Amino acid sequence: MSVCRWAVLGTGQVARKFTLGLRASPNSRVSAVGSRSHESARVFVDELGLACPTFDYQGAVGADVDAVYVATPPATHLRLALLSVSAGRATLVEKPFTVTGAEARELAEAAHRQGVFCMEAMWTRFLPLPRAVDGLLREGVIGELHTVVGGFGTADAMSAPHLLDPTLGGGALLDRAVYPLSFVIRALGLPSGVAGDLTEGRTGVDEEAAAVLRYDNGALAVVHASLRSHLANDLRYVGTEGSIVVQSPAYRPVSALIARAEPRGRPAGTGQPLLERSLAHGVRQAVSALTPRSLSNGNRPLWRPYRGNGYQYQAEEVAACVAAGRTESTIMPLADSIAVLDVVDQIRSAAHVEMPHPPEAP
């Protein structure tokens, strides 16, 4: 496969992670960096040892590149992604894809009209462990899926100032909740109903978000996100024949536990007197304490390490899709990105919160 030359728009933390991630991919390299600040772009290039020119955003999109990665704050995603798509560039847009469902549709429709590849950079979907879990769910290893529970919460919002700015698309809902929501949509599809609520912080962003998604087949999903609390940060799929627990941190997972369903008890009245005696309970508790859960009751662990920092897998997917003439990824289709933001809109509506108008685009 030929080398895919990238233009990176933005010089923040996620742009650095993506650029460093490409070092684990022999078929990708950064060939241009775009920023609204020439000084910021030069510092970015120098600190990361890149041998590439710097531009403003439009100049980077127009440079001699094959693909564009939009890594600016969420409120600017639509404008810069449309700039890239209009120039005929394969476009990878950092999550969240946009800030509303309407914007997501606008971008997807523009990409379709242009016949240009476009994808949300939900990088976790491309890691080996989630890909393996995806396959197990398709195979029905845990039976019919009826519950998905996931959360993402850490108390490090100050590491990225835009997270506390509502006009830039900050908040737990857009930065954190989109991770578990993306996997809920992947597993269960579009919900028939959404209930949710948000807790607003002093800067006006939602610092806490929670939602329940209902499905016509009776399935439920529960999602929790936070900018101020360290949550369990795992992802649980529960089916009729067992469960799969993607272990923390589920946004960068390497291990999961596949657990079979506990055997059903005997009908009421038949009793199990020996098993209910104190000695039997004591033995069970001792065995439970001494035996790792992953080795008990037929449970088994799943381990799938990733290369580098993991950010390169999404770039490799873009390059593979473009080489094959595809305009969408089957791993992260545009319909899923739209669905996630439709749910985000419904959570805002349930909480009686409106998306603030962004400032003038940088």
C-alpha positions in Angstrom: 0.0 0.0 0.0 1.3 3.5 -0.9 1.9 6.0 1.9 -1.1 8.1 2.8 -0.1 11.8 3.3 -2.0 13.6 6.0 -2.8 17.2 6.7 -3.5 17.7 10.4 -5.8 20.7 11.2 -5.3 21.8 14.8 -2.3 21.6 17.2 -3.9 20.6 20.4 -3.6 17.4 22.5 -5.6 15.1 20.2 -3.7 16.3 17.2 -0.5 15.4 18.9 -1.8 11.9 19.9 -2.8 11.3 16.3 0.5 12.5 14.9 2.4 10.3 17.4 0.2 7.4 16.6 1.1 7.5 12.9 4.7 6.6 13.9 3.4 3.0 14.4 2.0 2.9 10.8 4.6 2.6 8.0 1.9 3.7 5.5 1.0 7.0 7.0 2.8 10.3 7.5 2.0 13.9 8.3 2.8 16.1 5.3 1.1 19.4 6.4 -0.1 21.1 9.5 -2.8 23.7 9.6 -3.6 26.1 12.3 -5.1 29.6 12.8 -1.8 30.5 14.4 1.5 30.3 12.5 3.4 30.2 15.8 1.4 27.4 17.2 1.9 25.3 14.0 5.6 25.9 14.0 5.9 24.8 17.7 3.8 21.7 16.9 6.0 20.7 14.0 9.3 21.4 15.8 8.3 19.6 19.0 7.2 16.5 17.2 10.2 16.6 14.8 8.0 16.8 11.6 9.6 17.6 8.3 6.6 19.3 6.8 5.3 22.8 6.0 2.7 24.7 8.0 -0.3 26.6 6.7 -3.5 28.2 7.7 -6.5 25.7 7.5 -7.3 26.4 3.9 -3.6 26.2 2.9 -3.2 22.8 4.6 -6.3 21.4 2.9 -4.9 22.6 -0.4 -1.5 21.1 0.1 -0.1 18.0 -1.6 -1.9 15.5 0.7 -4.2 12.6 0.4 -6.3 13.0 3.6 -7.2 15.6 6.1 -7.7 15.1 9.9 -9.8 17.7 11.6 -8.6 17.9 15.2 -10.0 21.3 16.3 -12.6 22.0 18.9 -16.0 20.4 18.2 -17.8 23.6 17.3 -15.4 24.1 14.4 -15.7 20.5 13.0 -18.5 21.2 10.5 -16.9 24.2 8.9 -13.4 22.7 8.5 -14.7 19.3 7.5 -16.8 20.9 4.8 -13.7 22.8 3.6 -11.9 19.5 3.3 -14.8 17.6 1.6 -15.3 20.4 -0.9 -11.6 20.2 -1.8 -12.1 16.5 -2.6 -10.0 15.3 0.3 -10.7 12.1 2.3 -11.7 13.5 5.6 -11.4 12.1 9.1 -13.2 14.2 11.8 -12.3 13.9 15.4 -15.1 12.9 17.7 -17.7 14.2 18.2 -18.3 14.2 14.4 -20.2 17.5 14.9 -22.2 19.0 17.7 -25.7 18.2 16.6 -27.5 15.7 14.5 -28.5 18.3 11.9 -24.8 19.2 11.4 -23.9 15.6 11.1 -26.4 15.1 8.4 -25.2 18.2 6.6 -21.6 16.9 6.6 -22.6 13.4 5.5 -24.7 14.7 2.7 -21.9 17.0 1.5 -19.5 14.0 1.4 -22.0 11.9 -0.5 -22.6 14.6 -3.1 -18.8 15.0 -3.6 -18.2 11.3 -3.6 -15.5 11.8 -1.0 -14.6 9.5 1.9 -15.6 10.9 5.3 -15.5 9.3 8.7 -15.7 10.1 12.4 -12.5 9.5 14.3 -14.0 7.4 17.0 -10.6 5.8 17.4 -11.6 3.2 20.0 -13.8 1.3 17.5 -10.7 0.4 15.5 -8.6 -1.1 18.3 -8.2 -4.9 18.3 -10.2 -5.6 21.5 -13.4 -3.8 20.4 -13.1 -5.4 17.0 -12.9 -8.8 18.6 -15.9 -8.0 20.9 -17.8 -6.8 17.9 -17.3 -10.2 16.2 -18.4 -12.1 19.3 -21.6 -10.1 19.5 -22.3 -10.8 15.8 -21.7 -14.5 16.5 -24.2 -14.5 19.3 -21.7 -15.8 21.9 -23.8 -14.2 24.7 -27.2 -14.9 23.1 -29.7 -12.2 22.4 -28.4 -8.8 23.6 -30.8 -7.1 26.0 -28.6 -4.6 28.0 -25.6 -2.4 27.4 -24.2 -0.3 30.3 -21.2 2.0 29.9 -19.6 5.1 31.2 -16.7 7.4 30.8 -15.7 9.9 33.5 -12.5 11.4 34.7 -11.8 14.6 36.6 -9.2 16.1 34.2 -11.3 18.6 32.2 -8.6 21.3 32.7 -6.3 19.3 30.5 -8.2 20.6 27.5 -9.6 24.1 28.1 -12.3 23.8 25.3 -14.0 21.1 27.4 -15.3 23.9 29.8 -16.3 26.3 27.0 -20.0 25.7 25.9 -19.5 27.7 22.7 -16.6 25.4 21.5 -18.7 22.3 22.1 -17.4 21.4 25.5 -19.1 19.3 28.2 -19.3 15.7 29.3 -22.0 14.8 26.7 -20.0 15.6 23.6 -16.6 14.7 24.9 -17.3 11.6 27.1 -20.8 10.3 26.5 -20.2 9.8 22.8 -17.8 6.9 23.5 -20.3 4.6 25.2 -23.1 5.9 23.0 -21.2 4.9 19.9 -20.8 1.3 21.1 -24.5 1.2 22.2 -25.5 2.3 18.7 -23.1 -0.2 17.1 -24.6 -3.1 19.2 -28.3 -2.2 19.4 -29.0 0.4 16.7 -31.4 3.3 16.9 -33.4 3.6 20.1 -37.1 4.1 20.1 -36.9 6.5 23.1 -34.3 8.4 25.1 -34.5 9.8 28.6 -31.7 11.7 30.2 -30.5 14.6 32.3 -27.4 16.9 32.6 -25.7 18.7 35.5 -24.4 22.1 34.5 -21.2 23.4 35.9 -20.1 27.0 36.6 -18.8 27.6 33.1 -22.1 26.6 31.5 -21.1 23.2 30.2 -22.7 19.9 31.3 -20.2 18.4 33.7 -22.4 15.3 34.3 -24.6 13.5 31.8 -26.8 10.3 32.2 -29.2 8.7 29.8 -31.4 5.6 29.3 -32.1 4.4 25.8 -35.1 2.2 25.2 -35.6 -0.2 22.3 -38.7 -1.7 20.7 -37.5 -5.3 21.5 -37.3 -4.5 25.2 -33.6 -3.9 25.3 -32.2 -1.0 27.4 -28.9 0.9 27.5 -27.6 3.1 30.3 -24.9 5.7 29.7 -23.1 7.9 32.2 -20.4 10.5 31.5 -18.6 13.0 33.7 -15.9 15.7 33.6 -15.7 15.8 37.4 -15.8 12.2 38.6 -13.7 9.1 38.0 -16.3 6.5 36.9 -15.8 2.7 36.4 -15.1 3.4 32.7 -16.0 0.0 31.6 -18.6 -1.3 29.1 -21.0 -4.2 29.8 -22.9 -6.2 27.2 -25.5 -8.5 28.8 -27.3 -11.2 26.8 -29.6 -14.1 27.4 -26.6 -16.5 27.5 -24.0 -14.5 29.3 -22.2 -11.2 29.3 -19.0 -9.5 28.0 -17.4 -6.9 30.2 -14.9 -4.6 28.4 -12.6 -3.7 31.3 -11.5 -0.2 32.2 -10.5 1.9 30.5 -13.1 1.1 27.9 -12.0 4.0 25.7 -8.6 2.3 25.3 -9.3 -1.3 26.2 -7.0 -4.3 26.0 -9.0 -6.9 28.0 -12.5 -8.2 28.5 -14.2 -10.9 30.4 -16.6 -13.3 28.7 -18.9 -14.7 31.4 -21.5 -17.4 30.8 -25.0 -17.0 32.4 -25.4 -18.5 35.8 -27.5 -21.7 35.8 -31.1 -21.2 36.6 -32.1 -22.3 40.1 -34.5 -25.2 40.9 -38.2 -24.4 40.9 -39.5 -23.1 44.2 -40.3 -25.8 46.7 -37.7 -28.3 45.5 -35.0 -26.8 47.7 -31.3 -27.3 47.9 -30.8 -27.8 51.7 -27.2 -28.9 51.6 -26.2 -25.9 49.5 -27.9 -23.5 51.8 -26.1 -24.6 55.0 -23.5 -22.3 56.6 -20.6 -24.6 55.7 -21.6 -24.6 52.0 -21.8 -20.8 52.0 -18.5 -20.5 53.7 -16.8 -22.8 51.1 -18.3 -20.8 48.2 -17.1 -17.5 49.6 -13.6 -18.8 50.2 -13.4 -20.2 46.7 -14.7 -16.9 45.3 -12.0 -15.0 47.2 -9.2 -17.2 46.1 -10.2 -17.8 42.4 -10.0 -15.0 39.8 -13.5 -14.4 38.4 -12.0 -14.9 34.9 -11.2 -18.5 35.8 -14.4 -19.5 37.7 -17.7 -20.8 36.4 -16.4 -21.3 32.9 -15.6 -17.6 32.4 -12.7 -16.7 30.2 -10.7 -13.6 29.6 -10.1 -11.9 26.2 -6.9 -10.0 25.7 -6.0 -8.0 22.6 -3.1 -5.5 22.8 -2.7 -2.7 20.4 0.3 -1.2 18.6 1.7 2.2 19.4 -0.8 4.5 21.1 -3.7 3.1 19.1 -4.5 6.2 17.1 -3.0 4.8 13.9 -5.7 2.2 13.3 -8.3 4.7 12.3 -5.8 6.3 9.8 -5.1 2.9 8.4 -8.8 2.3 7.9 -9.1 5.6 6.0 -6.2 4.7 3.7 -7.6 1.2 3.1 -11.1 2.5 2.3 -9.7 5.2 -0.1 -7.5 2.6 -1.8 -10.5 0.4 -2.3 -12.7 3.2 -3.7 -15.1 3.3 -0.7 -16.5 6.5 0.6 -17.5 5.1 4.0 -16.1 2.7 6.6 -18.1 -0.3 7.7 -16.5 -0.1 11.1 -17.6 3.5 11.6 -20.4 4.3 9.1 -21.7 7.8 8.9 -25.2 6.6 9.9 -23.8 5.7 13.3 -22.2 9.1 13.8 -25.5 10.7 12.9 -27.4 8.4 15.3 -25.1 9.2 18.2 -25.6 12.9 17.8 -29.4 12.5 17.4 -29.3 10.8 20.8 -27.2 13.6 22.2 -29.8 16.0 20.9 -32.6 14.0 22.6 -30.7 14.0 25.9 -30.3 17.8 25.7 -34.0 18.1 24.9 -35.0 15.9 27.9 -32.8 18.1 30.1 -34.3 21.3 28.6 -30.8 22.4 27.4 -30.1 24.2 24.1 -26.8 24.0 22.2 -25.2 27.4 22.5 -24.3 29.3 19.3 -20.6 29.0 18.6 -18.4 32.1 18.3 -17.0 33.2 14.9 -15.1 30.3 13.4 -11.4 30.6 14.1 
